[in-house]
Amino acid sequence: MKAYRIGSFIIAADSLEEAQAFLLDETGEPVPLFIEELEWLAEIRCEDGSTATVKVLVNRMLDERSAWLRLGVPCELYYPFFLVKGV
């Protein structure tokens, strides 16, 4: 998965096209022209004020989804998700 800064959001997705479609589906906002792909070791400020690397945040969400799957809760492991909303 890769991380993209799109407007005021940071989205993790397998491709840029998936990230753009996810933003449009979830927020209804138009996709801005400037989109930045973030490095894995880039530190970003989380909503709670702490900082973490993209790698840590993505792995944390994938671990949560893996746990859901082990419990029998249906979910798509690699479906795009917000790392940070409203940066």
One Martini backbone bead per residue (centre of mass of N, CA, C, O) as a GRO file, in nm:
protein
   87
    1MET     BB    1   0.101   0.033   0.015
    2LYS     BB    2   0.007   0.371  -0.017
    3ALA     BB    3   0.056   0.726   0.035
    4TYR     BB    4  -0.179   1.008   0.019
    5ARG     BB    5  -0.196   1.355  -0.039
    6ILE     BB    6  -0.535   1.487  -0.034
    7GLY     BB    7  -0.539   1.764   0.060
    8SER     BB    8  -0.662   1.703   0.398
    9PHE     BB    9  -0.568   1.406   0.324
   10ILE     BB   10  -0.472   1.066   0.421
   11ILE     BB   11  -0.423   0.788   0.199
   12ALA     BB   12  -0.456   0.440   0.179
   13ALA     BB   13  -0.331   0.262  -0.116
   14ASP     BB   14  -0.247   0.086  -0.403
   15SER     BB   15  -0.353   0.343  -0.567
   16LEU     BB   16  -0.434   0.643  -0.694
   17GLU     BB   17  -0.715   0.568  -0.803
   18GLU     BB   18  -0.823   0.453  -0.534
   19ALA     BB   19  -0.787   0.712  -0.368
   20GLN     BB   20  -0.972   0.891  -0.536
   21ALA     BB   21  -1.230   0.719  -0.515
   22PHE     BB   22  -1.245   0.718  -0.206
   23LEU     BB   23  -1.276   1.020  -0.163
   24LEU     BB   24  -1.533   1.055  -0.329
   25ASP     BB   25  -1.710   0.847  -0.172
   26GLU     BB   26  -1.664   0.964   0.130
   27THR     BB   27  -1.695   1.301   0.065
   28GLY     BB   28  -1.759   1.435  -0.237
   29GLU     BB   29  -1.502   1.553  -0.316
   30PRO     BB   30  -1.296   1.691  -0.512
   31VAL     BB   31  -1.012   1.628  -0.685
   32PRO     BB   32  -0.720   1.744  -0.672
   33LEU     BB   33  -0.437   1.811  -0.859
   34PHE     BB   34  -0.265   1.785  -0.600
   35ILE     BB   35  -0.057   1.494  -0.539
   36GLU     BB   36   0.102   1.323  -0.267
   37GLU     BB   37   0.357   1.100  -0.222
   38LEU     BB   38   0.448   0.912   0.048
   39GLU     BB   39   0.670   0.807   0.252
   40TRP     BB   40   0.718   0.558   0.482
   41LEU     BB   41   0.904   0.761   0.682
   42ALA     BB   42   0.696   0.962   0.712
   43GLU     BB   43   0.592   1.212   0.920
   44ILE     BB   44   0.279   1.237   1.094
   45ARG     BB   45   0.004   1.402   1.208
   46CYS     BB   46  -0.227   1.325   1.420
   47GLU     BB   47  -0.536   1.382   1.561
   48ASP     BB   48  -0.402   1.357   1.869
   49GLY     BB   49  -0.089   1.495   1.812
   50SER     BB   50   0.074   1.283   1.718
   51THR     BB   51   0.347   1.092   1.584
   52ALA     BB   52   0.391   0.907   1.268
   53THR     BB   53   0.445   0.676   1.051
   54VAL     BB   54   0.318   0.540   0.780
   55LYS     BB   55   0.397   0.248   0.843
   56VAL     BB   56   0.264   0.230   1.123
   57LEU     BB   57  -0.030   0.300   1.038
   58VAL     BB   58  -0.071   0.079   0.828
   59ASN     BB   59  -0.001  -0.166   1.008
   60ARG     BB   60  -0.220  -0.119   1.218
   61MET     BB   61  -0.463  -0.157   1.027
   62LEU     BB   62  -0.387  -0.439   0.919
   63ASP     BB   63  -0.397  -0.574   1.198
   64GLU     BB   64  -0.694  -0.517   1.257
   65ARG     BB   65  -0.809  -0.662   1.005
   66SER     BB   66  -0.687  -0.939   1.071
   67ALA     BB   67  -0.840  -0.973   1.335
   68TRP     BB   68  -1.121  -0.968   1.215
   69LEU     BB   69  -1.083  -1.216   1.033
   70ARG     BB   70  -1.024  -1.417   1.269
   71LEU     BB   71  -1.325  -1.349   1.392
   72GLY     BB   72  -1.521  -1.329   1.117
   73VAL     BB   73  -1.499  -1.047   1.001
   74PRO     BB   74  -1.587  -0.888   0.729
   75CYS     BB   75  -1.307  -0.785   0.518
   76GLU     BB   76  -1.088  -0.576   0.344
   77LEU     BB   77  -0.760  -0.556   0.372
   78TYR     BB   78  -0.693  -0.352   0.096
   79TYR     BB   79  -0.869  -0.126   0.162
   80PRO     BB   80  -0.905   0.182   0.169
   81PHE     BB   81  -0.776   0.451   0.394
   82PHE     BB   82  -0.756   0.660   0.656
   83LEU     BB   83  -0.503   0.819   0.830
   84VAL     BB   84  -0.596   1.126   0.779
   85LYS     BB   85  -0.811   1.390   0.878
   86GLY     BB   86  -0.764   1.709   0.831
   87VAL     BB   87  -0.453   1.845   0.801
   0.00000   0.00000   0.00000
